[in-house]
Amino acid sequence: MIYSTATVPVNHPGEIELTREQVWKGLERKARDARLFLPAGLCTRCDVMEESATHFVREATIGGADLREIITLEPQRKVTFFQAIGPREGVIINELFEDEAGQLQLKFYCYLGLRDKQAGGPEEQAEQAQFDSDKGYKAALQSTLKRTRELLADGAL
């Protein structure tokens, strides 16, 4: 199994300060269309296929892999991505919270396996290393916040 977690502060000196509501709008927008938030060409398709009062289903092609995810939103707090179809199975969560000092933080955590691969095998070990690397989900959190700031500055958020 793959378990990874990363937490980054939302606001840094010298950057446009983001409120919880602004970060939430960015997270919700990313959940509905990842193409705006991922490196160019990484996500080539991202469509909401179904929507209800409790969740929505999106289909996407990310890194050449076709995915189907069931996504739940806990407003202003948490986005949960359940991996229904694709190379991974399990859950990915983005959570917005205040730390003990009252500073806004954005946290990623996941518990995943690779479909049709040996648990703990070389493929999962490589995936774990990627998640934990400098180019893993900590970088993804930082790029999400950067893109949210850009959308805010452009008046698109």
MARDRENTI-960374 format. One record per atom (N, C-alpha, C): residue in one letter; x, y, z; residue number from 1. Coordinates in Angstrom, 2 decimals, m for minus. Layout:
<recs>
(A, (X, Y, Z), NUM);
...
</recs>
This chain:
<recs>
(M, (0.84, m1.18, 0.00), 1);
(M, (0.00, 0.00, 0.00), 1);
(M, (0.88, 1.25, 0.00), 1);
(I, (0.34, 2.30, m0.52), 2);
(I, (1.02, 3.58, m0.59), 2);
(I, (0.33, 4.53, 0.38), 2);
(Y, (1.12, 5.09, 1.27), 3);
(Y, (0.58, 6.12, 2.16), 3);
(Y, (1.52, 7.31, 2.05), 3);
(S, (0.94, 8.46, 1.82), 4);
(S, (1.75, 9.67, 1.72), 4);
(S, (0.99, 10.83, 2.32), 4);
(T, (1.73, 11.78, 2.87), 5);
(T, (1.12, 12.98, 3.41), 5);
(T, (2.08, 14.15, 3.25), 5);
(A, (1.52, 15.31, 3.06), 6);
(A, (2.30, 16.55, 2.97), 6);
(A, (1.41, 17.69, 3.42), 6);
(T, (2.00, 18.65, 4.11), 7);
(T, (1.27, 19.83, 4.56), 7);
(T, (2.10, 21.06, 4.24), 7);
(V, (1.44, 22.09, 3.70), 8);
(V, (2.13, 23.34, 3.41), 8);
(V, (1.32, 24.50, 3.98), 8);
(P, (2.01, 25.54, 4.45), 9);
(P, (1.28, 26.74, 4.88), 9);
(P, (0.68, 27.42, 3.65), 9);
(V, (m0.52, 27.94, 3.81), 10);
(V, (m1.19, 28.60, 2.69), 10);
(V, (m0.52, 29.93, 2.37), 10);
(N, (m0.18, 30.68, 3.38), 11);
(N, (0.33, 32.03, 3.16), 11);
(N, (1.79, 32.17, 3.60), 11);
(H, (2.55, 32.86, 2.76), 12);
(H, (3.96, 33.18, 3.03), 12);
(H, (4.13, 34.69, 2.88), 12);
(P, (5.05, 35.27, 3.63), 13);
(P, (5.32, 36.71, 3.46), 13);
(P, (5.69, 37.03, 2.01), 13);
(G, (5.16, 38.14, 1.52), 14);
(G, (5.46, 38.57, 0.16), 14);
(G, (4.52, 38.03, m0.90), 14);
(E, (3.65, 37.11, m0.53), 15);
(E, (2.67, 36.57, m1.48), 15);
(E, (1.31, 37.17, m1.20), 15);
(I, (0.45, 37.12, m2.22), 16);
(I, (m0.94, 37.52, m2.01), 16);
(I, (m1.53, 36.60, m0.96), 16);
(E, (m2.07, 37.19, 0.11), 17);
(E, (m2.65, 36.37, 1.17), 17);
(E, (m3.99, 35.81, 0.72), 17);
(L, (m4.16, 34.51, 0.92), 18);
(L, (m5.40, 33.83, 0.56), 18);
(L, (m6.22, 33.55, 1.81), 18);
(T, (m7.53, 33.73, 1.71), 19);
(T, (m8.44, 33.38, 2.78), 19);
(T, (m8.86, 31.92, 2.62), 19);
(R, (m9.46, 31.38, 3.65), 20);
(R, (m9.98, 30.01, 3.56), 20);
(R, (m10.96, 29.89, 2.39), 20);
(E, (m11.84, 30.87, 2.25), 21);
(E, (m12.83, 30.83, 1.17), 21);
(E, (m12.17, 30.82, m0.20), 21);
(Q, (m11.13, 31.62, m0.38), 22);
(Q, (m10.44, 31.67, m1.67), 22);
(Q, (m9.74, 30.35, m1.97), 22);
(V, (m9.06, 29.78, m0.97), 23);
(V, (m8.40, 28.49, m1.17), 23);
(V, (m9.45, 27.44, m1.48), 23);
(W, (m10.57, 27.48, m0.76), 24);
(W, (m11.63, 26.51, m1.01), 24);
(W, (m12.12, 26.60, m2.45), 24);
(K, (m12.35, 27.80, m2.93), 25);
(K, (m12.80, 27.96, m4.32), 25);
(K, (m11.80, 27.36, m5.29), 25);
(G, (m10.50, 27.54, m5.00), 26);
(G, (m9.47, 26.94, m5.84), 26);
(G, (m9.51, 25.42, m5.78), 26);
(L, (m9.67, 24.85, m4.59), 27);
(L, (m9.72, 23.40, m4.45), 27);
(L, (m10.94, 22.82, m5.16), 27);
(E, (m12.07, 23.49, m5.01), 28);
(E, (m13.28, 23.00, m5.67), 28);
(E, (m13.14, 23.08, m7.18), 28);
(R, (m12.55, 24.16, m7.65), 29);
(R, (m12.34, 24.31, m9.10), 29);
(R, (m11.39, 23.24, m9.62), 29);
(K, (m10.34, 22.95, m8.86), 30);
(K, (m9.39, 21.90, m9.24), 30);
(K, (m10.08, 20.54, m9.29), 30);
(A, (m10.97, 20.28, m8.34), 31);
(A, (m11.68, 19.00, m8.33), 31);
(A, (m12.57, 18.86, m9.56), 31);
(R, (m13.13, 19.95, m10.02), 32);
(R, (m14.02, 19.90, m11.17), 32);
(R, (m13.27, 19.92, m12.51), 32);
(D, (m12.10, 20.54, m12.53), 33);
(D, (m11.31, 20.59, m13.77), 33);
(D, (m9.82, 20.71, m13.45), 33);
(A, (m9.16, 19.58, m13.34), 34);
(A, (m7.75, 19.54, m12.96), 34);
(A, (m6.84, 20.15, m14.01), 34);
(R, (m7.31, 20.30, m15.25), 35);
(R, (m6.45, 20.83, m16.32), 35);
(R, (m5.89, 22.20, m15.98), 35);
(L, (m6.65, 23.01, m15.25), 36);
(L, (m6.21, 24.36, m14.90), 36);
(L, (m5.08, 24.37, m13.87), 36);
(F, (m4.90, 23.26, m13.16), 37);
(F, (m4.00, 23.25, m12.01), 37);
(F, (m2.78, 22.35, m12.19), 37);
(L, (m2.81, 21.46, m13.15), 38);
(L, (m1.69, 20.55, m13.37), 38);
(L, (m0.78, 21.09, m14.47), 38);
(P, (0.47, 20.64, m14.51), 39);
(P, (1.37, 21.10, m15.58), 39);
(P, (0.76, 20.88, m16.95), 39);
(A, (1.04, 21.79, m17.86), 40);
(A, (0.48, 21.74, m19.22), 40);
(A, (0.68, 20.36, m19.83), 40);
(G, (m0.40, 19.81, m20.37), 41);
(G, (m0.35, 18.53, m21.05), 41);
(G, (m0.49, 17.31, m20.16), 41);
(L, (m0.39, 17.46, m18.85), 42);
(L, (m0.49, 16.31, m17.95), 42);
(L, (m1.92, 15.79, m17.89), 42);
(C, (m2.88, 16.70, m17.81), 43);
(C, (m4.30, 16.33, m17.79), 43);
(C, (m4.90, 16.78, m19.12), 43);
(T, (m5.29, 15.82, m19.93), 44);
(T, (m5.80, 16.15, m21.27), 44);
(T, (m7.32, 16.12, m21.35), 44);
(R, (m7.97, 15.59, m20.32), 45);
(R, (m9.43, 15.54, m20.28), 45);
(R, (m9.86, 15.51, m18.83), 45);
(C, (m10.90, 16.28, m18.50), 46);
(C, (m11.43, 16.29, m17.13), 46);
(C, (m12.87, 16.78, m17.20), 46);
(D, (m13.79, 15.85, m17.06), 47);
(D, (m15.22, 16.15, m17.22), 47);
(D, (m16.03, 15.63, m16.04), 47);
(V, (m16.92, 16.47, m15.51), 48);
(V, (m17.88, 16.03, m14.50), 48);
(V, (m18.98, 15.29, m15.25), 48);
(M, (m19.18, 14.02, m14.89), 49);
(M, (m20.13, 13.16, m15.59), 49);
(M, (m21.47, 13.05, m14.87), 49);
(E, (m21.44, 13.11, m13.55), 50);
(E, (m22.64, 12.99, m12.74), 50);
(E, (m22.49, 13.92, m11.55), 50);
(E, (m23.63, 14.38, m11.04), 51);
(E, (m23.58, 15.24, m9.87), 51);
(E, (m24.82, 15.01, m9.01), 51);
(S, (m24.60, 14.97, m7.69), 52);
(S, (m25.72, 14.84, m6.75), 52);
(S, (m25.47, 15.81, m5.60), 52);
(A, (m26.34, 15.76, m4.61), 53);
(A, (m26.20, 16.65, m3.46), 53);
(A, (m25.01, 16.27, m2.59), 53);
(T, (m24.53, 15.03, m2.71), 54);
(T, (m23.46, 14.56, m1.82), 54);
(T, (m22.11, 14.37, m2.51), 54);
(H, (m22.09, 14.27, m3.84), 55);
(H, (m20.85, 13.99, m4.53), 55);
(H, (m20.99, 14.29, m6.02), 55);
(F, (m19.85, 14.23, m6.72), 56);
(F, (m19.90, 14.22, m8.18), 56);
(F, (m18.88, 13.21, m8.69), 56);
(V, (m19.05, 12.82, m9.92), 57);
(V, (m18.16, 11.85, m10.56), 57);
(V, (m17.47, 12.55, m11.71), 57);
(R, (m16.15, 12.43, m11.73), 58);
(R, (m15.42, 13.00, m12.85), 58);
(R, (m14.63, 11.91, m13.54), 58);
(E, (m14.50, 12.09, m14.84), 59);
(E, (m13.63, 11.23, m15.65), 59);
(E, (m12.54, 12.11, m16.21), 59);
(A, (m11.32, 11.61, m16.14), 60);
(A, (m10.18, 12.40, m16.57), 60);
(A, (m9.12, 11.50, m17.18), 60);
(T, (m8.28, 12.11, m17.96), 61);
(T, (m7.07, 11.45, m18.45), 61);
(T, (m5.91, 12.26, m17.91), 61);
(I, (m5.16, 11.65, m16.99), 62);
(I, (m4.04, 12.32, m16.34), 62);
(I, (m2.81, 11.44, m16.51), 62);
(G, (m1.78, 12.02, m17.07), 63);
(G, (m0.56, 11.26, m17.32), 63);
(G, (m0.79, 10.06, m18.21), 63);
(G, (m1.74, 10.20, m19.14), 64);
(G, (m2.05, 9.12, m20.07), 64);
(G, (m2.96, 8.05, m19.52), 64);
(A, (m3.33, 8.12, m18.25), 65);
(A, (m4.20, 7.11, m17.63), 65);
(A, (m5.62, 7.65, m17.53), 65);
(D, (m6.58, 6.81, m17.92), 66);
(D, (m7.99, 7.17, m17.79), 66);
(D, (m8.44, 6.86, m16.37), 66);
(L, (m9.09, 7.84, m15.75), 67);
(L, (m9.55, 7.73, m14.37), 67);
(L, (m11.03, 8.01, m14.26), 67);
(R, (m11.64, 7.42, m13.28), 68);
(R, (m13.00, 7.77, m12.87), 68);
(R, (m12.93, 7.92, m11.37), 68);
(E, (m13.31, 9.10, m10.87), 69);
(E, (m13.23, 9.39, m9.45), 69);
(E, (m14.57, 9.86, m8.93), 69);
(I, (m14.90, 9.40, m7.75), 70);
(I, (m16.07, 9.89, m7.03), 70);
(I, (m15.52, 10.91, m6.04), 70);
(I, (m16.01, 12.13, m6.13), 71);
(I, (m15.45, 13.23, m5.35), 71);
(I, (m16.51, 13.79, m4.40), 71);
(T, (m16.13, 13.87, m3.13), 72);
(T, (m17.02, 14.49, m2.15), 72);
(T, (m16.38, 15.79, m1.68), 72);
(L, (m17.23, 16.76, m1.40), 73);
(L, (m16.78, 18.07, m0.92), 73);
(L, (m17.37, 18.32, 0.46), 73);
(E, (m16.51, 18.63, 1.41), 74);
(E, (m16.96, 19.10, 2.71), 74);
(E, (m16.60, 20.58, 2.71), 74);
(P, (m17.56, 21.45, 2.38), 75);
(P, (m17.28, 22.85, 2.10), 75);
(P, (m16.36, 23.53, 3.12), 75);
(Q, (m15.40, 24.26, 2.55), 76);
(Q, (m14.42, 25.03, 3.31), 76);
(Q, (m13.44, 24.15, 4.09), 76);
(R, (m13.50, 22.81, 3.89), 77);
(R, (m12.71, 21.93, 4.74), 77);
(R, (m11.97, 20.83, 3.99), 77);
(K, (m12.65, 20.04, 3.16), 78);
(K, (m12.02, 18.84, 2.65), 78);
(K, (m12.59, 18.42, 1.30), 78);
(V, (m11.69, 17.98, 0.40), 79);
(V, (m12.07, 17.36, m0.86), 79);
(V, (m11.51, 15.94, m0.84), 79);
(T, (m12.37, 14.96, m1.08), 80);
(T, (m11.96, 13.56, m1.06), 80);
(T, (m12.19, 12.95, m2.44), 80);
(F, (m11.14, 12.33, m2.98), 81);
(F, (m11.17, 11.70, m4.30), 81);
(F, (m11.09, 10.19, m4.11), 81);
(F, (m12.18, 9.49, m4.37), 82);
(F, (m12.20, 8.03, m4.32), 82);
(F, (m11.87, 7.51, m5.72), 82);
(Q, (m10.84, 6.70, m5.81), 83);
(Q, (m10.37, 6.19, m7.09), 83);
(Q, (m11.23, 5.00, m7.52), 83);
(A, (m12.20, 5.21, m8.41), 84);
(A, (m13.12, 4.15, m8.83), 84);
(A, (m12.56, 3.34, m9.99), 84);
(I, (m11.97, 4.01, m10.97), 85);
(I, (m11.39, 3.35, m12.14), 85);
(I, (m10.07, 4.02, m12.44), 85);
(G, (m9.07, 3.24, m12.76), 86);
(G, (m7.76, 3.77, m13.09), 86);
(G, (m6.67, 2.89, m12.51), 86);
(P, (m5.43, 3.32, m12.62), 87);
(P, (m4.33, 2.49, m12.16), 87);
(P, (m4.24, 2.37, m10.64), 87);
(R, (m4.86, 3.31, m9.92), 88);
(R, (m4.81, 3.30, m8.46), 88);
(R, (m6.20, 3.00, m7.89), 88);
(E, (m6.20, 2.43, m6.69), 89);
(E, (m7.44, 2.26, m5.94), 89);
(E, (m7.19, 2.77, m4.54), 89);
(G, (m8.19, 3.41, m3.99), 90);
(G, (m8.04, 3.99, m2.66), 90);
(G, (m8.57, 5.41, m2.64), 90);
(V, (m7.95, 6.24, m1.80), 91);
(V, (m8.48, 7.58, m1.59), 91);
(V, (m7.35, 8.60, m1.49), 91);
(I, (m7.63, 9.79, m2.03), 92);
(I, (m6.75, 10.95, m1.94), 92);
(I, (m7.56, 12.07, m1.31), 92);
(I, (m6.97, 12.77, m0.34), 93);
(I, (m7.70, 13.83, 0.37), 93);
(I, (m6.88, 15.11, 0.38), 93);
(N, (m7.54, 16.23, 0.13), 94);
(N, (m6.98, 17.57, 0.32), 94);
(N, (m7.78, 18.21, 1.44), 94);
(E, (m7.08, 18.65, 2.50), 95);
(E, (m7.76, 19.19, 3.68), 95);
(E, (m7.22, 20.57, 4.01), 95);
(L, (m8.11, 21.47, 4.32), 96);
(L, (m7.79, 22.84, 4.68), 96);
(L, (m8.08, 23.00, 6.17), 96);
(F, (m7.08, 23.48, 6.94), 97);
(F, (m7.27, 23.62, 8.39), 97);
(F, (m6.34, 24.69, 8.94), 97);
(E, (m6.63, 25.12, 10.17), 98);
(E, (m5.75, 26.04, 10.88), 98);
(E, (m4.89, 25.23, 11.85), 98);
(D, (m3.59, 25.57, 11.91), 99);
(D, (m2.71, 24.92, 12.86), 99);
(D, (m2.91, 25.53, 14.25), 99);
(E, (m2.09, 25.09, 15.22), 100);
(E, (m2.21, 25.55, 16.60), 100);
(E, (m2.04, 27.07, 16.72), 100);
(A, (m1.28, 27.67, 15.79), 101);
(A, (m1.04, 29.12, 15.82), 101);
(A, (m2.11, 29.90, 15.05), 101);
(G, (m3.10, 29.17, 14.50), 102);
(G, (m4.16, 29.83, 13.76), 102);
(G, (m3.81, 30.11, 12.31), 102);
(Q, (m2.71, 29.53, 11.82), 103);
(Q, (m2.29, 29.74, 10.43), 103);
(Q, (m2.95, 28.71, 9.53), 103);
(L, (m3.45, 29.16, 8.39), 104);
(L, (m4.12, 28.29, 7.44), 104);
(L, (m3.12, 27.35, 6.78), 104);
(Q, (m3.45, 26.07, 6.75), 105);
(Q, (m2.60, 25.02, 6.18), 105);
(Q, (m3.39, 24.22, 5.16), 105);
(L, (m2.69, 23.70, 4.16), 106);
(L, (m3.28, 22.81, 3.17), 106);
(L, (m2.55, 21.48, 3.26), 106);
(K, (m3.30, 20.42, 3.47), 107);
(K, (m2.72, 19.08, 3.68), 107);
(K, (m3.23, 18.13, 2.61), 107);
(F, (m2.31, 17.30, 2.13), 108);
(F, (m2.62, 16.20, 1.24), 108);
(F, (m2.33, 14.92, 2.00), 108);
(Y, (m3.21, 13.93, 1.86), 109);
(Y, (m2.86, 12.60, 2.31), 109);
(Y, (m3.61, 11.58, 1.47), 109);
(C, (m3.01, 10.40, 1.36), 110);
(C, (m3.63, 9.36, 0.54), 110);
(C, (m3.31, 7.99, 1.12), 110);
(Y, (m4.17, 7.08, 0.78), 111);
(Y, (m3.96, 5.66, 1.08), 111);
(Y, (m4.38, 4.94, m0.18), 111);
(L, (m3.41, 4.41, m0.90), 112);
(L, (m3.67, 3.86, m2.23), 112);
(L, (m2.98, 2.52, m2.43), 112);
(G, (m3.48, 1.81, m3.39), 113);
(G, (m2.81, 0.63, m3.92), 113);
(G, (m2.81, 0.74, m5.43), 113);
(L, (m2.01, m0.06, m6.07), 114);
(L, (m2.00, m0.11, m7.53), 114);
(L, (m2.77, m1.33, m7.97), 114);
(R, (m3.77, m1.12, m8.80), 115);
(R, (m4.60, m2.23, m9.28), 115);
(R, (m3.73, m3.25, m10.03), 115);
(D, (m3.99, m4.49, m9.74), 116);
(D, (m3.35, m5.60, m10.44), 116);
(D, (m1.83, m5.63, m10.29), 116);
(K, (m1.33, m5.02, m9.23), 117);
(K, (0.10, m5.06, m8.93), 117);
(K, (0.29, m5.65, m7.54), 117);
(Q, (1.45, m6.24, m7.32), 118);
(Q, (1.75, m6.83, m6.03), 118);
(Q, (1.83, m5.75, m4.95), 118);
(A, (1.10, m5.95, m3.86), 119);
(A, (1.16, m5.01, m2.74), 119);
(A, (2.58, m4.96, m2.21), 119);
(G, (3.13, m3.75, m2.12), 120);
(G, (4.48, m3.58, m1.64), 120);
(G, (5.55, m3.94, m2.65), 120);
(G, (5.13, m4.28, m3.87), 121);
(G, (6.06, m4.68, m4.92), 121);
(G, (6.80, m3.49, m5.51), 121);
(P, (7.62, m3.74, m6.52), 122);
(P, (8.46, m2.67, m7.08), 122);
(P, (7.66, m1.50, m7.66), 122);
(E, (6.50, m1.77, m8.25), 123);
(E, (5.70, m0.68, m8.81), 123);
(E, (5.18, 0.23, m7.71), 123);
(E, (4.68, m0.38, m6.61), 124);
(E, (4.19, 0.42, m5.49), 124);
(E, (5.33, 1.17, m4.81), 124);
(Q, (6.49, 0.55, m4.71), 125);
(Q, (7.63, 1.22, m4.11), 125);
(Q, (8.05, 2.43, m4.93), 125);
(A, (8.02, 2.30, m6.26), 126);
(A, (8.36, 3.42, m7.13), 126);
(A, (7.32, 4.54, m7.00), 126);
(E, (6.06, 4.17, m6.92), 127);
(E, (4.99, 5.15, m6.75), 127);
(E, (5.13, 5.87, m5.41), 127);
(Q, (5.45, 5.11, m4.36), 128);
(Q, (5.66, 5.71, m3.04), 128);
(Q, (6.81, 6.71, m3.09), 128);
(A, (7.89, 6.36, m3.74), 129);
(A, (9.04, 7.27, m3.84), 129);
(A, (8.66, 8.54, m4.59), 129);
(Q, (7.85, 8.41, m5.64), 130);
(Q, (7.41, 9.59, m6.39), 130);
(Q, (6.54, 10.49, m5.51), 130);
(F, (5.60, 9.90, m4.78), 131);
(F, (4.71, 10.68, m3.91), 131);
(F, (5.52, 11.45, m2.87), 131);
(D, (6.57, 10.83, m2.35), 132);
(D, (7.36, 11.42, m1.27), 132);
(D, (8.47, 12.34, m1.76), 132);
(S, (8.69, 12.41, m3.05), 133);
(S, (9.79, 13.21, m3.60), 133);
(S, (9.45, 14.70, m3.61), 133);
(D, (10.45, 15.51, m3.94), 134);
(D, (10.26, 16.95, m4.06), 134);
(D, (9.27, 17.30, m5.17), 134);
(K, (9.05, 16.38, m6.10), 135);
(K, (8.11, 16.62, m7.19), 135);
(K, (6.77, 15.93, m6.93), 135);
(G, (6.58, 15.45, m5.72), 136);
(G, (5.37, 14.74, m5.36), 136);
(G, (4.25, 15.69, m4.95), 136);
(Y, (3.47, 15.25, m4.00), 137);
(Y, (2.27, 16.00, m3.66), 137);
(Y, (2.52, 17.29, m2.91), 137);
(K, (3.66, 17.44, m2.25), 138);
(K, (3.98, 18.73, m1.64), 138);
(K, (4.09, 19.78, m2.74), 138);
(A, (4.76, 19.43, m3.83), 139);
(A, (4.86, 20.34, m4.97), 139);
(A, (3.48, 20.59, m5.58), 139);
(A, (2.63, 19.57, m5.59), 140);
(A, (1.28, 19.74, m6.13), 140);
(A, (0.47, 20.71, m5.28), 140);
(L, (0.61, 20.64, m3.96), 141);
(L, (m0.08, 21.58, m3.08), 141);
(L, (0.39, 23.01, m3.36), 141);
(Q, (1.70, 23.18, m3.47), 142);
(Q, (2.26, 24.50, m3.72), 142);
(Q, (1.80, 25.05, m5.07), 142);
(S, (1.74, 24.19, m6.08), 143);
(S, (1.29, 24.67, m7.40), 143);
(S, (m0.21, 24.98, m7.39), 143);
(T, (m0.98, 24.26, m6.59), 144);
(T, (m2.42, 24.56, m6.45), 144);
(T, (m2.60, 25.95, m5.85), 144);
(L, (m1.83, 26.26, m4.81), 145);
(L, (m1.93, 27.58, m4.19), 145);
(L, (m1.45, 28.67, m5.15), 145);
(K, (m0.40, 28.40, m5.89), 146);
(K, (0.11, 29.37, m6.87), 146);
(K, (m0.95, 29.64, m7.94), 146);
(R, (m1.56, 28.60, m8.45), 147);
(R, (m2.59, 28.76, m9.49), 147);
(R, (m3.81, 29.48, m8.93), 147);
(T, (m4.17, 29.20, m7.68), 148);
(T, (m5.30, 29.89, m7.04), 148);
(T, (m5.01, 31.38, m6.96), 148);
(R, (m3.79, 31.75, m6.60), 149);
(R, (m3.40, 33.17, m6.56), 149);
(R, (m3.49, 33.80, m7.95), 149);
(E, (m3.06, 33.08, m8.97), 150);
(E, (m3.12, 33.60, m10.34), 150);
(E, (m4.56, 33.82, m10.77), 150);
(L, (m5.44, 32.85, m10.47), 151);
(L, (m6.85, 33.01, m10.82), 151);
(L, (m7.47, 34.19, m10.08), 151);
(L, (m7.10, 34.36, m8.83), 152);
(L, (m7.60, 35.48, m8.03), 152);
(L, (m7.13, 36.81, m8.64), 152);
(A, (m5.84, 36.89, m8.98), 153);
(A, (m5.29, 38.13, m9.57), 153);
(A, (m5.94, 38.44, m10.92), 153);
(D, (m6.32, 37.39, m11.67), 154);
(D, (m6.97, 37.58, m12.97), 154);
(D, (m8.47, 37.85, m12.86), 154);
(G, (m9.00, 37.82, m11.62), 155);
(G, (m10.43, 38.01, m11.41), 155);
(G, (m11.27, 36.81, m11.83), 155);
(A, (m10.63, 35.63, m11.96), 156);
(A, (m11.33, 34.43, m12.41), 156);
(A, (m11.71, 33.49, m11.27), 156);
(L, (m11.55, 33.95, m10.04), 157);
(L, (m11.88, 33.09, m8.89), 157);
(L, (m12.92, 33.75, m8.03), 157);
</recs>
